[in-house]
């Protein structure tokens, strides 16, 4: 839209079905978004209008809510779903607080998708070989790229906590500062968009797939969650003596009750399960533990005021609005219904059957399809539409024969 049209308040409308467009570009049957495929209004959030610092031509980006023409938020909007979850907390005098940790890979251009990704050629003329985890070395040649990333983050008002090289080859992680869930979802979305745009300027490719390289750790989007009282700001997970509260237990119980049903929301793509089923600290379970990275729900070591629950299931490929909404909705369900969690686990452990999670997209969608909890919390329209779109993507994946099948199975009798 032109700047003039935007400033005049011209309404931007979009077909309702676009919210269910699958990643290949197609759409599920129109019954999932209204047979007329009528319009939605895109209403810009005045706090999320940004001049794009990496663009040579003056351009701006506005994060919008997708509203029905009658004025209410569309049930198909993931941002709208998150706002509804936050409102349910507010109705109880509570406010959730979240922070996201996002991992990503920086690769050389990959014009042929049949070939594996490769790290960029560094200043020493070599490609990184995976021995740089947590290194402060800059021989990978990415300092100009990260310098512009930092500058663009500052221009967009994205505060950062820590940045580090992660375990994978040319893999990095950023920790965003904790705050309001909607703000953090917006910031996570903006950061991913920023990364890809700045990378293109520097002749690089940023990849937020859950598992872009075999035999290498995948990329997560861990969600740290706490809940405070609206009036006092007190963390309801800790009592006055600094001990865990019933609300803390019930929040964990709700997380456990929802994780299997919501796996398809946290791990939305076929590739997501490459990360979860070949885990490098990527647990595919609903166990909880104090500071054990093998558990799907980890309680990091912290002061009582900072007591929180880390959901380690979501991948970097997850929709931040939907993943945060699903995690917080499950926790609130536990608080409202006083659900008790299982016993905490420590050290090496075997995952009980009732705490294991789906390990393929097909299994996750089947679980979501049967979930009364998901439909109760997010509405039948959203869940059925989401399943329809993801089923199209899964069918498209099965329409292709992989190199492994040709290499291994062609010679079989």
Secondary structure, DSSP 8 states (H G I E B T S, - for coil): --HHHHHTT--EEEEGGGGG--TTS----GGGT-TT--EEEEEEEEEEEEE-TT-SS--EEEEEEEEETTSSB-TT-HHHHHHHHHHHHHTTTEEEEEEEEEEEEEEE----TTS-----B-TTSSB--S--TT----TTS-HHHHHHHHHHHHHHT--EEEEEE-SSTTEEEEEE--EEHHHHHHHHHHHHHHHHHHHHHTTEEEE--S--STTS---BEEEEEEEEETTT--BTTB-TTS-B-HHHHHHHHHHHHHHTTTHHHHS-STTHHHHHHS-SS---B--EEES-TTSSEEE-S--GGG--EEE---BTTS-HHHHHHHHHHHHHHHHHHT--------SS----GGGB---SHHHHHHHHHT-HHHHHHH-HHHHHHHHHHHHHHHHHHHTS--HHIIIIITT--
